[in-house]
Amino acid sequence: MKHAEMYSEKLLPDWEKRHEYGNMQANLDFLEQINILDKSKKILEIGSGKGTLLNLLCQKGFQVQGVDVDPALLKESQELYGELPFSLINSETLPFEDASFDVIISFDVFEHIPDTDKHLSEIRRILTKDGCYAFQTPNKYTNVVFETIRARSFTKWRDEHCSLHSYTQMFRRFKKHGFEIKFYDIPVVTEFFERKIQNFLGKPGLFALKILNPDKMPMPLRTNFFVLARKSAPALVH
C-alpha cells in the first residue's frame, strides 16, 4: 500500500481544529516519488506536530523517531494516536549520536528555524555517510506575498517564518554545508491547499488560484519546495 493511500482523514469543518498543519497529501506524494523509506533504515522526523505522519509510518512498520519543540503538540498527539516514539527537544542541537539516522524528514519546519546553519550542521552530523534529508518548505518569494495579505502586515510573517529561502538561496545554503540538493515537482493544489486559500483569502483567493495555478509555475516560483539533500562534499562551515 502506498503512503498516500493510508491517509484518509477528512478535513474537519473547523479549520482551526484540523489534525494537520501542512499539506499531508502533497508530502506523502513526495515521499512516494523519492522512494527513500525502507524498513531497514532508521528514520527521524523533525517537527512531528500532532503526530499524523509519525503514526502512519509506525503503522507501516518503519523504524521512526519523531521530535518537536512544542509540548502542547506532543500532548495532542498522545490524545489522537496514543503513545508514539515521539520526544521533545528544546534547542537546535539534536539529542542524538553521530550517524544515528539513515533518513531525516521534515515538513513545514525549515522556515521556522532561526539558525539554519546550526540546523544543517546537526543534520549532517547525525546522518549516516549515505544518508539523506528530505523536506518541504515554502518558497520565500511566494510565501511572503501570501503571509503579507493574510496578516495585513509587511513584517509579521518574520515572527514565525524567520528562515524562508528562495530557490537560489537553497542551493547556496546547502552547498555551504556539503549537501547536493534536488528539487522535485510535487503538485500542491489539493483539497487542503484549496481550503487554506479559501479560509484566509476567501472567494477572490480561489478565483486567483484558477488563474495562477502554482503547480504550473517554473520551479523557482513554486509556492513550496520539495527537496532531497545528500552529502556531497566537506562542509564549508563548522
N, C-alpha and C positions, 0 to 999 in steps of 0.2 A: 504493500500500500504506500502511495506517495505521501510525503509530509502534508501537502496541501489538502489531500482527501481526508486527513484526520481532523482538520479544523472545520467544524460545522456550527460553531457558535453564532447565533443571530444577534446582531447588534440590538441592544436594548433601546426602547423608545426614548429614554432619558440619556442624552449624550454624556452627561457627567457621570453616569453610573456604569458606563461600558467597562468591560473587563480588560480591554487592551487600549493602550495609548497610541500605538503605532499601527501601520498598515500590515497586519499579520499575513493577509493573503499574498501580498507582494513579497514580503520577507520569506515566506515559505517557498514561493516560486523561485526566488533567488537561491535558496539552499538546494532546491531540487536541480536547478540548472548547473551549479558549480560542482555538485556531487562530491563533497568532501567529507561527509559524515559517514563514519564506519564504526561498527560496534567494537572494534579492536582499539579504537582511538580514544584518548582522554580529551574531553571537551569542556571548555569553560565558557559560560555565558555571562558577560558583564552587563549589568543593568537588567536583571530579570523581571523587574516591575512586579506585577501581580502573579507572576509565575506561569502564565499561559503557555509560552513556548517551552519553558523548562519542563512543565508537566507533560506536554506532547512528546518530548524527546525521551523522557523517563518511561512513558508508556511503550515506546518502541524499543526499549532496552538499551539505550545508549548510556555510556559512562559519562555522565554530565554533571557538572557542578555549577550552581548559579550564585551570583553575588549582586548586592545592591547596597546603596548608601542610605536608603530610607527605611527605617524600622516600621513605619506605617504600612508600607507596601509588603514587607515580609509578613506582617500580621494578616493582611488581606489575602495574601497567597495561601496562608495556612487555613483560613476560613473557606477559601474556594476549593483548594485541592488537597488539604491535609499536609502531612509532613513531606517535604521535598528536600533534596540536597541543596539547600539554599541558606547562605550565611550573609551576615552584614560585614561591610568594610567601612572604614572611616577616613580613608585618605586615598590618594592616587597610587600609593605604594600597595602592591598586591601581595597578600599574605601567603605566597606560595614559593616553593623552592625553584631554583633554576631548572629550565627544561621540564616543567611539570605537565605541560599540555601539548597535544598534537594539533588541536584546533581551538581557536578562540573566536567567539562570535559576539556581536553586539548590534543592536538596532536602536536608532534614535538616542544614542548615548554620546558619541564623539563630540557633538556640538555643544554639550553641556559641561565638558571637562575644561576647567580653567587652564591647566598646564598640559597641553597635548604633547609637548616634548617629553615630559616626565612619563606620561601615559604610554607613549610609544617605546620609551626605554624599558618600561616594565613589561610591555607586551613582548618585546624582543627577548628579554631575559627569561621569561617563563615559558616561551615557546621552545619546542624541540628543534633540532637542526633543520629538519624538513617540514616544520610546522607552518601553519598559515593563519591569517587573521581575516575573517570575513565580516564585513559590517555594512551598515546602511546609515547615511546621514544626509540631512537636507543640503541643498546647494545654497551657498551664501547669497548669490545674486537673486535667486527667486524667493528664497525664504524671507529675506529682509523686506521685500515688497509685500509679501503676504502678511507678515507679522506687523508691519507698519500700519497696514489697512485694518487688520484685526484689532490691534491695541489702540489705534488712533494716536500713535506716538512715534516719533522718529528715533527714539533711543531706548524705549522699554524692552525691545527684543534682546538687548545686550545683557539683561539681567539673567535670563535663562540660556539663551543661545550665544554664549560668550566665545565660542570657538568654531563658528561657521567658517567653512573653507570653500573657495571656488575650485573649479576643475584643475587649473594650473597650480594653485596653491597646494592641492592634494599631492600632486606629483613631487613638488619641491619638499614638502614636509616629510613625506615617506622616504624619499631618496636620501635625505639627511640622516635618517635612522637606519639606512641599509636595507630598505624594502623596495621591491619591484611591485607595482600595482597594476591591476587590470580592472577596467570599468565594465559593468555588464548592463545589457539592455533589458530592463525589467519593467513591464507595464505597471503603472501605479494607479490608474483610474479604475479603481474597484468600488464596491458598494461603500466601503469605509471612506475612501477618498471623496466620493460624491457627497456623503453625509457630512463630512468635515467642512467641505466648501459651503454646503447649504446652511450648516449651523452657524458659521462665522460670517459668511458673506451674503447669505440669502439667495433669492432667485437670480439677481444680477450675476452672482458668482457662478451659478450653474450655467447661465447663458454664456458667460465668458469662457467657461470650460469647454463648451461645444465648439467655440471658435478657435481657442488656443489650447488644444489638447496637448498636455505636456509629454505624452508618450510619443508624439510625432516630432518633438523638438530635437535638434542636434544634442549630442551628449553634454557638451559644456553648459547647455541651457536647461537641462532636465531639472525637475523640482527636487529629485532625490538621487543621490549617488549610491550605487551598489558596487562595492569594491572588494576585491580579493587581493590581499597583500602577502608576499612571500619574501623571506630573507634572500638578499641577492649579493650583498657586499658588506664589509665592515661599516658600522655606523660612524658618522662624522661627528657626532656629539656623544657625550658620556654623562 
